[in-house]
Amino acid sequence: MLHPGVSISSITPNLNLQEVSLLADSAIATFECNPVTFARDFDHRIEREFQAMLTRTGKKLMSMHLPGYHEDDLSLPEESLRQWAVERQRIVIGQAAHLNCKIAVLHPSDAIEEGQSRTQRIARLHRSLHELEEDFHAAGMVCALENLPRTCLGNTPEEMMEILDGLDDRLFGVCLDVN
């Protein structure tokens, strides 16, 4: 039996109550969300209704796409910015855990500019991921590093294997985006 899934961000920029109802009545069985999904949900009403819909229908939130561009890049060379990105990821991991999400999808980096050391950026990413290991473990989540094109880290199978080297394989894996 086919169980279709969808990234909520591909169908709406910010989830609202009417859309939660439409998702409940749809054939879609699994979802991915991201921090923007509930960005305008200041009183958490939409989030609560989404959770209730999942419980009522048996549908599942499979993954949370963690932020990974610009200031959320865990490979940033500037230490204070890298630490800020780690803290931001901790907040989103906590939100995902609250929604009973079991998979966090993460871009290894934003685009790497010409002249920047990929080796240094991978080392910074490793440090960040090691710092987040306990967060993923406590949340009962695994982290799937998403391959990206362009100049982002992990844009080749060899580099993705280098990134995964030394990480806990019970917590870290790969999400293959066929773009």
TIVO-2410 file (N, C-alpha, C; in nm, 3 decimals):
# residues 179
REC num residu      c1      c2      c3 atome chaine
REC   1      M   0.084  -0.118   0.000     N      A
REC   1      M   0.000   0.000   0.000    CA      A
REC   1      M   0.088   0.124   0.000     C      A
REC   2      L   0.057   0.218  -0.085     N      A
REC   2      L   0.133   0.342  -0.099    CA      A
REC   2      L   0.090   0.440   0.009     C      A
REC   3      H   0.188   0.498   0.077     N      A
REC   3      H   0.162   0.599   0.180    CA      A
REC   3      H   0.231   0.727   0.138     C      A
REC   4      P   0.162   0.813   0.063     N      A
REC   4      P   0.228   0.935   0.014    CA      A
REC   4      P   0.264   1.030   0.127     C      A
REC   5      G   0.373   1.100   0.106     N      A
REC   5      G   0.418   1.200   0.202    CA      A
REC   5      G   0.446   1.330   0.131     C      A
REC   6      V   0.456   1.437   0.208     N      A
REC   6      V   0.481   1.568   0.149    CA      A
REC   6      V   0.553   1.657   0.251     C      A
REC   7      S   0.637   1.744   0.199     N      A
REC   7      S   0.694   1.849   0.282    CA      A
REC   7      S   0.591   1.960   0.289     C      A
REC   8      I   0.548   1.994   0.408     N      A
REC   8      I   0.444   2.095   0.425    CA      A
REC   8      I   0.486   2.227   0.361     C      A
REC   9      S   0.615   2.259   0.367     N      A
REC   9      S   0.661   2.386   0.310    CA      A
REC   9      S   0.645   2.389   0.158     C      A
REC  10      S   0.629   2.274   0.094     N      A
REC  10      S   0.609   2.274  -0.051    CA      A
REC  10      S   0.464   2.307  -0.088     C      A
REC  11      I   0.374   2.304   0.009     N      A
REC  11      I   0.235   2.334  -0.022    CA      A
REC  11      I   0.183   2.461   0.046     C      A
REC  12      T   0.251   2.508   0.150     N      A
REC  12      T   0.209   2.630   0.217    CA      A
REC  12      T   0.328   2.691   0.291     C      A
REC  13      P   0.339   2.824   0.291     N      A
REC  13      P   0.452   2.885   0.364    CA      A
REC  13      P   0.436   2.877   0.515     C      A
REC  14      N   0.314   2.894   0.565     N      A
REC  14      N   0.285   2.886   0.709    CA      A
REC  14      N   0.152   2.813   0.723     C      A
REC  15      L   0.153   2.704   0.795     N      A
REC  15      L   0.034   2.622   0.813    CA      A
REC  15      L  -0.074   2.700   0.887     C      A
REC  16      N  -0.201   2.685   0.843     N      A
REC  16      N  -0.312   2.745   0.916    CA      A
REC  16      N  -0.415   2.637   0.948     C      A
REC  17      L  -0.517   2.672   1.026     N      A
REC  17      L  -0.615   2.573   1.071    CA      A
REC  17      L  -0.691   2.508   0.956     C      A
REC  18      Q  -0.728   2.585   0.856     N      A
REC  18      Q  -0.799   2.529   0.741    CA      A
REC  18      Q  -0.711   2.426   0.670     C      A
REC  19      E  -0.583   2.456   0.657     N      A
REC  19      E  -0.491   2.362   0.590    CA      A
REC  19      E  -0.471   2.235   0.673     C      A
REC  20      V  -0.471   2.247   0.805     N      A
REC  20      V  -0.462   2.128   0.890    CA      A
REC  20      V  -0.582   2.038   0.862     C      A
REC  21      S  -0.699   2.096   0.850     N      A
REC  21      S  -0.819   2.020   0.820    CA      A
REC  21      S  -0.809   1.953   0.683     C      A
REC  22      L  -0.758   2.026   0.584     N      A
REC  22      L  -0.740   1.969   0.450    CA      A
REC  22      L  -0.640   1.853   0.452     C      A
REC  23      L  -0.533   1.867   0.529     N      A
REC  23      L  -0.435   1.759   0.541    CA      A
REC  23      L  -0.498   1.636   0.606     C      A
REC  24      A  -0.582   1.659   0.705     N      A
REC  24      A  -0.649   1.548   0.773    CA      A
REC  24      A  -0.735   1.468   0.675     C      A
REC  25      D  -0.801   1.536   0.584     N      A
REC  25      D  -0.892   1.471   0.489    CA      A
REC  25      D  -0.821   1.420   0.363     C      A
REC  26      S  -0.693   1.450   0.350     N      A
REC  26      S  -0.619   1.411   0.229    CA      A
REC  26      S  -0.568   1.268   0.239     C      A
REC  27      A  -0.517   1.218   0.128     N      A
REC  27      A  -0.455   1.085   0.125    CA      A
REC  27      A  -0.312   1.088   0.175     C      A
REC  28      I  -0.261   1.207   0.204     N      A
REC  28      I  -0.122   1.221   0.250    CA      A
REC  28      I  -0.110   1.160   0.388     C      A
REC  29      A  -0.012   1.069   0.405     N      A
REC  29      A   0.001   0.995   0.530    CA      A
REC  29      A   0.118   1.040   0.615     C      A
REC  30      T   0.220   1.100   0.553     N      A
REC  30      T   0.339   1.141   0.627    CA      A
REC  30      T   0.380   1.282   0.584     C      A
REC  31      F   0.444   1.351   0.677     N      A
REC  31      F   0.478   1.491   0.654    CA      A
REC  31      F   0.621   1.522   0.697     C      A
REC  32      E   0.675   1.627   0.635     N      A
REC  32      E   0.797   1.690   0.682    CA      A
REC  32      E   0.760   1.836   0.706     C      A
REC  33      C   0.806   1.891   0.815     N      A
REC  33      C   0.787   2.033   0.837    CA      A
REC  33      C   0.923   2.097   0.863     C      A
REC  34      N   0.923   2.226   0.879     N      A
REC  34      N   1.043   2.300   0.912    CA      A
REC  34      N   1.004   2.410   1.010     C      A
REC  35      P   1.099   2.483   1.065     N      A
REC  35      P   1.064   2.585   1.166    CA      A
REC  35      P   0.964   2.689   1.116     C      A
REC  36      V   0.959   2.714   0.988     N      A
REC  36      V   0.868   2.814   0.933    CA      A
REC  36      V   0.723   2.764   0.933     C      A
REC  37      T   0.703   2.633   0.937     N      A
REC  37      T   0.568   2.576   0.934    CA      A
REC  37      T   0.479   2.639   1.040     C      A
REC  38      F   0.534   2.663   1.158     N      A
REC  38      F   0.455   2.718   1.269    CA      A
REC  38      F   0.504   2.857   1.309     C      A
REC  39      A   0.569   2.928   1.218     N      A
REC  39      A   0.632   3.057   1.251    CA      A
REC  39      A   0.531   3.162   1.297     C      A
REC  40      R   0.412   3.161   1.244     N      A
REC  40      R   0.312   3.262   1.281    CA      A
REC  40      R   0.213   3.210   1.386     C      A
REC  41      D   0.241   3.096   1.443     N      A
REC  41      D   0.153   3.031   1.539    CA      A
REC  41      D   0.192   3.071   1.681     C      A
REC  42      F   0.171   3.198   1.714     N      A
REC  42      F   0.222   3.254   1.838    CA      A
REC  42      F   0.161   3.190   1.963     C      A
REC  43      D   0.037   3.146   1.955     N      A
REC  43      D  -0.026   3.083   2.072    CA      A
REC  43      D  -0.024   2.931   2.064     C      A
REC  44      H   0.045   2.876   1.966     N      A
REC  44      H   0.063   2.731   1.945    CA      A
REC  44      H  -0.068   2.658   1.915     C      A
REC  45      R  -0.170   2.731   1.879     N      A
REC  45      R  -0.300   2.670   1.847    CA      A
REC  45      R  -0.291   2.579   1.724     C      A
REC  46      I  -0.225   2.626   1.620     N      A
REC  46      I  -0.213   2.547   1.497    CA      A
REC  46      I  -0.127   2.423   1.523     C      A
REC  47      E  -0.019   2.441   1.596     N      A
REC  47      E   0.066   2.326   1.630    CA      A
REC  47      E  -0.011   2.222   1.710     C      A
REC  48      R  -0.091   2.266   1.808     N      A
REC  48      R  -0.171   2.172   1.886    CA      A
REC  48      R  -0.274   2.101   1.799     C      A
REC  49      E  -0.337   2.174   1.708     N      A
REC  49      E  -0.437   2.113   1.619    CA      A
REC  49      E  -0.369   2.016   1.522     C      A
REC  50      F  -0.251   2.051   1.476     N      A
REC  50      F  -0.176   1.961   1.388    CA      A
REC  50      F  -0.143   1.832   1.462     C      A
REC  51      Q  -0.094   1.843   1.587     N      A
REC  51      Q  -0.065   1.724   1.668    CA      A
REC  51      Q  -0.191   1.641   1.690     C      A
REC  52      A  -0.303   1.706   1.720     N      A
REC  52      A  -0.429   1.634   1.742    CA      A
REC  52      A  -0.472   1.563   1.614     C      A
REC  53      M  -0.454   1.629   1.499     N      A
REC  53      M  -0.489   1.568   1.371    CA      A
REC  53      M  -0.405   1.443   1.347     C      A
REC  54      L  -0.276   1.451   1.379     N      A
REC  54      L  -0.189   1.334   1.361    CA      A
REC  54      L  -0.238   1.219   1.448     C      A
REC  55      T  -0.271   1.247   1.572     N      A
REC  55      T  -0.319   1.144   1.663    CA      A
REC  55      T  -0.453   1.086   1.616     C      A
REC  56      R  -0.543   1.172   1.576     N      A
REC  56      R  -0.678   1.132   1.534    CA      A
REC  56      R  -0.675   1.047   1.407     C      A
REC  57      T  -0.585   1.081   1.314     N      A
REC  57      T  -0.585   1.016   1.183    CA      A
REC  57      T  -0.482   0.903   1.170     C      A
REC  58      G  -0.386   0.898   1.262     N      A
REC  58      G  -0.278   0.800   1.249    CA      A
REC  58      G  -0.170   0.843   1.152     C      A
REC  59      K  -0.181   0.965   1.100     N      A
REC  59      K  -0.077   1.017   1.011    CA      A
REC  59      K   0.046   1.051   1.095     C      A
REC  60      K   0.159   1.068   1.030     N      A
REC  60      K   0.284   1.089   1.105    CA      A
REC  60      K   0.365   1.205   1.051     C      A
REC  61      L   0.426   1.276   1.144     N      A
REC  61      L   0.529   1.374   1.109    CA      A
REC  61      L   0.659   1.296   1.107     C      A
REC  62      M   0.711   1.269   0.990     N      A
REC  62      M   0.830   1.185   0.976    CA      A
REC  62      M   0.959   1.263   0.998     C      A
REC  63      S   0.962   1.387   0.948     N      A
REC  63      S   1.089   1.459   0.957    CA      A
REC  63      S   1.067   1.608   0.977     C      A
REC  64      M   1.167   1.667   1.039     N      A
REC  64      M   1.176   1.811   1.056    CA      A
REC  64      M   1.301   1.854   0.980     C      A
REC  65      H   1.283   1.945   0.888     N      A
REC  65      H   1.398   1.997   0.814    CA      A
REC  65      H   1.457   2.111   0.895     C      A
REC  66      L   1.575   2.088   0.950     N      A
REC  66      L   1.640   2.190   1.031    CA      A
REC  66      L   1.689   2.303   0.942     C      A
REC  67      P   1.698   2.424   0.996     N      A
REC  67      P   1.751   2.534   0.916    CA      A
REC  67      P   1.898   2.509   0.883     C      A
REC  68      G   1.941   2.549   0.766     N      A
REC  68      G   2.079   2.520   0.728    CA      A
REC  68      G   2.146   2.626   0.644     C      A
REC  69      Y   2.080   2.736   0.620     N      A
REC  69      Y   2.139   2.838   0.536    CA      A
REC  69      Y   2.187   2.956   0.619     C      A
REC  70      H   2.282   3.027   0.566     N      A
REC  70      H   2.334   3.153   0.621    CA      A
REC  70      H   2.373   3.139   0.767     C      A
REC  71      E   2.300   3.205   0.857     N      A
REC  71      E   2.340   3.209   0.998    CA      A
REC  71      E   2.316   3.077   1.071     C      A
REC  72      D   2.247   2.982   1.009     N      A
REC  72      D   2.222   2.852   1.072    CA      A
REC  72      D   2.321   2.746   1.027     C      A
REC  73      D   2.420   2.783   0.949     N      A
REC  73      D   2.520   2.692   0.894    CA      A
REC  73      D   2.613   2.647   1.008     C      A
REC  74      L   2.612   2.517   1.035     N      A
REC  74      L   2.693   2.461   1.144    CA      A
REC  74      L   2.841   2.452   1.112     C      A
REC  75      S   2.880   2.489   0.991     N      A
REC  75      S   3.022   2.483   0.953    CA      A
REC  75      S   3.087   2.621   0.948     C      A
REC  76      L   3.019   2.722   0.996     N      A
REC  76      L   3.073   2.859   0.987    CA      A
REC  76      L   3.209   2.869   1.054     C      A
REC  77      P   3.303   2.938   0.990     N      A
REC  77      P   3.438   2.949   1.047    CA      A
REC  77      P   3.446   3.037   1.172     C      A
REC  78      E   3.358   3.137   1.183     N      A
REC  78      E   3.361   3.226   1.299    CA      A
REC  78      E   3.298   3.154   1.418     C      A
REC  79      E   3.373   3.135   1.525     N      A
REC  79      E   3.329   3.054   1.639    CA      A
REC  79      E   3.199   3.104   1.701     C      A
REC  80      S   3.183   3.234   1.721     N      A
REC  80      S   3.061   3.284   1.784    CA      A
REC  80      S   2.939   3.258   1.696     C      A
REC  81      L   2.954   3.268   1.565     N      A
REC  81      L   2.843   3.241   1.474    CA      A
REC  81      L   2.812   3.091   1.469     C      A
REC  82      R   2.916   3.009   1.474     N      A
REC  82      R   2.896   2.863   1.476    CA      A
REC  82      R   2.821   2.824   1.602     C      A
REC  83      Q   2.859   2.880   1.717     N      A
REC  83      Q   2.791   2.849   1.842    CA      A
REC  83      Q   2.645   2.894   1.839     C      A
REC  84      W   2.619   3.010   1.779     N      A
REC  84      W   2.482   3.058   1.767    CA      A
REC  84      W   2.402   2.960   1.682     C      A
REC  85      A   2.461   2.909   1.574     N      A
REC  85      A   2.392   2.813   1.488    CA      A
REC  85      A   2.361   2.684   1.564     C      A
REC  86      V   2.454   2.639   1.647     N      A
REC  86      V   2.430   2.518   1.728    CA      A
REC  86      V   2.312   2.541   1.822     C      A
REC  87      E   2.308   2.655   1.887     N      A
REC  87      E   2.197   2.685   1.979    CA      A
REC  87      E   2.065   2.693   1.906     C      A
REC  88      R   2.065   2.752   1.789     N      A
REC  88      R   1.942   2.759   1.708    CA      A
REC  88      R   1.894   2.619   1.672     C      A
REC  89      Q   1.987   2.531   1.635     N      A
REC  89      Q   1.949   2.394   1.601    CA      A
REC  89      Q   1.891   2.324   1.723     C      A
REC  90      R   1.946   2.350   1.840     N      A
REC  90      R   1.894   2.288   1.964    CA      A
REC  90      R   1.747   2.325   1.985     C      A
REC  91      I   1.713   2.448   1.958     N      A
REC  91      I   1.574   2.492   1.974    CA      A
REC  91      I   1.484   2.416   1.879     C      A
REC  92      V   1.525   2.404   1.754     N      A
REC  92      V   1.442   2.336   1.654    CA      A
REC  92      V   1.435   2.186   1.682     C      A
REC  93      I   1.543   2.126   1.727     N      A
REC  93      I   1.541   1.984   1.765    CA      A
REC  93      I   1.441   1.964   1.878     C      A
REC  94      G   1.437   2.055   1.974     N      A
REC  94      G   1.340   2.047   2.082    CA      A
REC  94      G   1.196   2.057   2.031     C      A
REC  95      Q   1.173   2.147   1.936     N      A
REC  95      Q   1.040   2.160   1.876    CA      A
REC  95      Q   1.002   2.030   1.804     C      A
REC  96      A   1.097   1.976   1.730     N      A
REC  96      A   1.071   1.851   1.656    CA      A
REC  96      A   1.040   1.736   1.753     C      A
REC  97      A   1.113   1.730   1.863     N      A
REC  97      A   1.089   1.625   1.963    CA      A
REC  97      A   0.950   1.640   2.023     C      A
REC  98      H   0.910   1.764   2.048     N      A
REC  98      H   0.776   1.792   2.102    CA      A
REC  98      H   0.667   1.741   2.007     C      A
REC  99      L   0.696   1.742   1.877     N      A
REC  99      L   0.601   1.695   1.776    CA      A
REC  99      L   0.618   1.546   1.746     C      A
REC 100      N   0.699   1.477   1.827     N      A
REC 100      N   0.724   1.333   1.811    CA      A
REC 100      N   0.789   1.298   1.678     C      A
REC 101      C   0.867   1.387   1.627     N      A
REC 101      C   0.938   1.366   1.502    CA      A
REC 101      C   1.062   1.282   1.531     C      A
REC 102      K   1.093   1.189   1.441     N      A
REC 102      K   1.205   1.098   1.465    CA      A
REC 102      K   1.325   1.121   1.374     C      A
REC 103      I   1.308   1.203   1.271     N      A
REC 103      I   1.418   1.229   1.177    CA      A
REC 103      I   1.436   1.380   1.161     C      A
REC 104      A   1.559   1.426   1.178     N      A
REC 104      A   1.594   1.564   1.149    CA      A
REC 104      A   1.675   1.564   1.020     C      A
REC 105      V   1.633   1.642   0.922     N      A
REC 105      V   1.707   1.655   0.797    CA      A
REC 105      V   1.788   1.783   0.805     C      A
REC 106      L   1.916   1.775   0.772     N      A
REC 106      L   2.006   1.889   0.788    CA      A
REC 106      L   2.097   1.906   0.669     C      A
REC 107      H   2.107   2.029   0.620     N      A
REC 107      H   2.206   2.061   0.519    CA      A
REC 107      H   2.342   2.071   0.588     C      A
REC 108      P   2.445   2.003   0.537     N      A
REC 108      P   2.577   2.012   0.600    CA      A
REC 108      P   2.635   2.153   0.601     C      A
REC 109      S   2.595   2.235   0.503     N      A
REC 109      S   2.642   2.374   0.500    CA      A
REC 109      S   2.561   2.453   0.400     C      A
REC 110      D   2.582   2.581   0.403     N      A
REC 110      D   2.536   2.669   0.297    CA      A
REC 110      D   2.646   2.664   0.190     C      A
REC 111      A   2.633   2.739   0.085     N      A
REC 111      A   2.734   2.742  -0.020    CA      A
REC 111      A   2.869   2.786   0.038     C      A
REC 112      I   2.974   2.716  -0.003     N      A
REC 112      I   3.111   2.750   0.039    CA      A
REC 112      I   3.170   2.841  -0.068     C      A
REC 113      E   3.215   2.956  -0.026     N      A
REC 113      E   3.271   3.053  -0.120    CA      A
REC 113      E   3.409   3.009  -0.167     C      A
REC 114      E   3.442   3.050  -0.287     N      A
REC 114      E   3.573   3.018  -0.342    CA      A
REC 114      E   3.681   3.075  -0.250     C      A
REC 115      G   3.782   2.994  -0.225     N      A
REC 115      G   3.892   3.036  -0.139    CA      A
REC 115      G   3.876   2.990   0.005     C      A
REC 116      Q   3.756   2.947   0.045     N      A
REC 116      Q   3.738   2.896   0.181    CA      A
REC 116      Q   3.781   2.750   0.185     C      A
REC 117      S   3.838   2.710   0.295     N      A
REC 117      S   3.888   2.573   0.311    CA      A
REC 117      S   3.772   2.478   0.343     C      A
REC 118      R   3.748   2.384   0.252     N      A
REC 118      R   3.644   2.284   0.275    CA      A
REC 118      R   3.683   2.196   0.393     C      A
REC 119      T   3.813   2.167   0.407     N      A
REC 119      T   3.861   2.085   0.517    CA      A
REC 119      T   3.830   2.153   0.651     C      A
REC 120      Q   3.855   2.283   0.659     N      A
REC 120      Q   3.825   2.357   0.781    CA      A
REC 120      Q   3.675   2.358   0.808     C      A
REC 121      R   3.595   2.376   0.705     N      A
REC 121      R   3.450   2.381   0.722    CA      A
REC 121      R   3.396   2.244   0.766     C      A
REC 122      I   3.453   2.136   0.713     N      A
REC 122      I   3.412   2.002   0.757    CA      A
REC 122      I   3.448   1.982   0.904     C      A
REC 123      A   3.564   2.029   0.945     N      A
REC 123      A   3.605   2.018   1.085    CA      A
REC 123      A   3.508   2.096   1.175     C      A
REC 124      R   3.465   2.213   1.131     N      A
REC 124      R   3.370   2.294   1.210    CA      A
REC 124      R   3.234   2.222   1.218     C      A
REC 125      L   3.192   2.164   1.105     N      A
REC 125      L   3.067   2.090   1.102    CA      A
REC 125      L   3.073   1.971   1.198     C      A
REC 126      H   3.185   1.898   1.195     N      A
REC 126      H   3.203   1.784   1.287    CA      A
REC 126      H   3.189   1.830   1.432     C      A
REC 127      R   3.254   1.939   1.465     N      A
REC 127      R   3.247   1.989   1.603    CA      A
REC 127      R   3.101   2.018   1.640     C      A
REC 128      S   3.030   2.084   1.551     N      A
REC 128      S   2.889   2.117   1.578    CA      A
REC 128      S   2.805   1.992   1.595     C      A
REC 129      L   2.823   1.895   1.505     N      A
REC 129      L   2.742   1.773   1.512    CA      A
REC 129      L   2.773   1.693   1.639     C      A
REC 130      H   2.900   1.691   1.679     N      A
REC 130      H   2.934   1.624   1.805    CA      A
REC 130      H   2.866   1.694   1.923     C      A
REC 131      E   2.859   1.827   1.918     N      A
REC 131      E   2.793   1.902   2.025    CA      A
REC 131      E   2.642   1.875   2.028     C      A
REC 132      L   2.583   1.837   1.914     N      A
REC 132      L   2.440   1.812   1.907    CA      A
REC 132      L   2.403   1.664   1.929     C      A
REC 133      E   2.503   1.577   1.941     N      A
REC 133      E   2.475   1.434   1.957    CA      A
REC 133      E   2.379   1.407   2.073     C      A
REC 134      E   2.405   1.466   2.188     N      A
REC 134      E   2.321   1.442   2.305    CA      A
REC 134      E   2.179   1.494   2.283     C      A
REC 135      D   2.166   1.604   2.211     N      A
REC 135      D   2.034   1.658   2.181    CA      A
REC 135      D   1.953   1.559   2.096     C      A
REC 136      F   2.017   1.505   1.992     N      A
REC 136      F   1.948   1.407   1.908    CA      A
REC 136      F   1.914   1.282   1.989     C      A
REC 137      H   2.009   1.236   2.068     N      A
REC 137      H   1.986   1.116   2.148    CA      A
REC 137      H   1.870   1.138   2.245     C      A
REC 138      A   1.872   1.249   2.317     N      A
REC 138      A   1.766   1.278   2.415    CA      A
REC 138      A   1.630   1.292   2.348     C      A
REC 139      A   1.628   1.342   2.225     N      A
REC 139      A   1.503   1.360   2.152    CA      A
REC 139      A   1.455   1.231   2.085     C      A
REC 140      G   1.539   1.127   2.087     N      A
REC 140      G   1.504   1.002   2.020    CA      A
REC 140      G   1.502   1.019   1.869     C      A
REC 141      M   1.588   1.106   1.820     N      A
REC 141      M   1.591   1.138   1.677    CA      A
REC 141      M   1.721   1.095   1.613     C      A
REC 142      V   1.715   1.075   1.483     N      A
REC 142      V   1.836   1.059   1.402    CA      A
REC 142      V   1.848   1.181   1.314     C      A
REC 143      C   1.968   1.211   1.272     N      A
REC 143      C   1.996   1.325   1.186    CA      A
REC 143      C   2.039   1.274   1.049     C      A
REC 144      A   1.964   1.313   0.947     N      A
REC 144      A   1.996   1.275   0.809    CA      A
REC 144      A   2.058   1.395   0.739     C      A
REC 145      L   2.186   1.385   0.707     N      A
REC 145      L   2.255   1.492   0.636    CA      A
REC 145      L   2.216   1.485   0.489     C      A
REC 146      E   2.166   1.595   0.438     N      A
REC 146      E   2.113   1.598   0.302    CA      A
REC 146      E   2.222   1.640   0.203     C      A
REC 147      N   2.239   1.558   0.100     N      A
REC 147      N   2.335   1.596  -0.004    CA      A
REC 147      N   2.282   1.719  -0.077     C      A
REC 148      L   2.370   1.807  -0.111     N      A
REC 148      L   2.331   1.928  -0.183    CA      A
REC 148      L   2.423   1.951  -0.302     C      A
REC 149      P   2.371   2.012  -0.405     N      A
REC 149      P   2.456   2.044  -0.520    CA      A
REC 149      P   2.538   2.170  -0.493     C      A
REC 150      R   2.578   2.233  -0.596     N      A
REC 150      R   2.655   2.358  -0.590    CA      A
REC 150      R   2.785   2.336  -0.515     C      A
REC 151      T   2.820   2.429  -0.430     N      A
REC 151      T   2.946   2.422  -0.357    CA      A
REC 151      T   2.926   2.384  -0.210     C      A
REC 152      C   2.808   2.342  -0.173     N      A
REC 152      C   2.779   2.305  -0.034    CA      A
REC 152      C   2.860   2.182   0.006     C      A
REC 153      L   2.887   2.169   0.136     N      A
REC 153      L   2.953   2.049   0.186    CA      A
REC 153      L   2.863   1.928   0.160     C      A
REC 154      G   2.925   1.816   0.130     N      A
REC 154      G   2.851   1.693   0.106    CA      A
REC 154      G   2.797   1.682  -0.035     C      A
REC 155      N   2.855   1.756  -0.129     N      A
REC 155      N   2.804   1.755  -0.266    CA      A
REC 155      N   2.858   1.639  -0.350     C      A
REC 156      T   2.943   1.555  -0.291     N      A
REC 156      T   2.989   1.433  -0.357    CA      A
REC 156      T   2.977   1.318  -0.257     C      A
REC 157      P   2.963   1.196  -0.306     N      A
REC 157      P   2.957   1.082  -0.212    CA      A
REC 157      P   3.084   1.072  -0.126     C      A
REC 158      E   3.199   1.102  -0.185     N      A
REC 158      E   3.325   1.094  -0.111    CA      A
REC 158      E   3.327   1.195   0.004     C      A
REC 159      E   3.282   1.317  -0.025     N      A
REC 159      E   3.283   1.418   0.080    CA      A
REC 159      E   3.179   1.387   0.187     C      A
REC 160      M   3.065   1.332   0.148     N      A
REC 160      M   2.964   1.295   0.247    CA      A
REC 160      M   3.019   1.186   0.339     C      A
REC 161      M   3.093   1.092   0.282     N      A
REC 161      M   3.154   0.987   0.366    CA      A
REC 161      M   3.257   1.049   0.461     C      A
REC 162      E   3.332   1.148   0.415     N      A
REC 162      E   3.428   1.218   0.500    CA      A
REC 162      E   3.355   1.288   0.615     C      A
REC 163      I   3.243   1.349   0.585     N      A
REC 163      I   3.164   1.417   0.688    CA      A
REC 163      I   3.113   1.317   0.792     C      A
REC 164      L   3.066   1.202   0.746     N      A
REC 164      L   3.010   1.102   0.838    CA      A
REC 164      L   3.116   1.029   0.919     C      A
REC 165      D   3.241   1.030   0.872     N      A
REC 165      D   3.348   0.960   0.940    CA      A
REC 165      D   3.366   1.014   1.082     C      A
REC 166      G   3.359   0.925   1.179     N      A
REC 166      G   3.377   0.964   1.318    CA      A
REC 166      G   3.249   1.002   1.390     C      A
REC 167      L   3.137   1.009   1.318     N      A
REC 167      L   3.009   1.039   1.382    CA      A
REC 167      L   2.941   0.909   1.422     C      A
REC 168      D   2.856   0.913   1.520     N      A
REC 168      D   2.783   0.797   1.568    CA      A
REC 168      D   2.683   0.754   1.461     C      A
REC 169      D   2.703   0.637   1.401     N      A
REC 169      D   2.617   0.593   1.292    CA      A
REC 169      D   2.477   0.553   1.339     C      A
REC 170      R   2.454   0.550   1.469     N      A
REC 170      R   2.319   0.529   1.520    CA      A
REC 170      R   2.240   0.660   1.521     C      A
REC 171      L   2.312   0.772   1.509     N      A
REC 171      L   2.248   0.904   1.513    CA      A
REC 171      L   2.254   0.979   1.380     C      A
REC 172      F   2.354   0.948   1.297     N      A
REC 172      F   2.377   1.024   1.174    CA      A
REC 172      F   2.377   0.936   1.052     C      A
REC 173      G   2.308   0.983   0.948     N      A
REC 173      G   2.304   0.914   0.821    CA      A
REC 173      G   2.287   1.015   0.710     C      A
REC 174      V   2.235   0.971   0.597     N      A
REC 174      V   2.224   1.056   0.478    CA      A
REC 174      V   2.081   1.059   0.428     C      A
REC 175      C   2.039   1.174   0.381     N      A
REC 175      C   1.913   1.192   0.311    CA      A
REC 175      C   1.948   1.224   0.167     C      A
REC 176      L   1.909   1.140   0.076     N      A
REC 176      L   1.941   1.159  -0.066    CA      A
REC 176      L   1.833   1.246  -0.130     C      A
REC 177      D   1.869   1.369  -0.164     N      A
REC 177      D   1.779   1.460  -0.233    CA      A
REC 177      D   1.811   1.452  -0.381     C      A
REC 178      V   1.717   1.407  -0.461     N      A
REC 178      V   1.742   1.390  -0.605    CA      A
REC 178      V   1.719   1.520  -0.682     C      A
REC 179      N   1.675   1.624  -0.613     N      A
REC 179      N   1.655   1.756  -0.676    CA      A
REC 179      N   1.595   1.743  -0.814     C      A
***
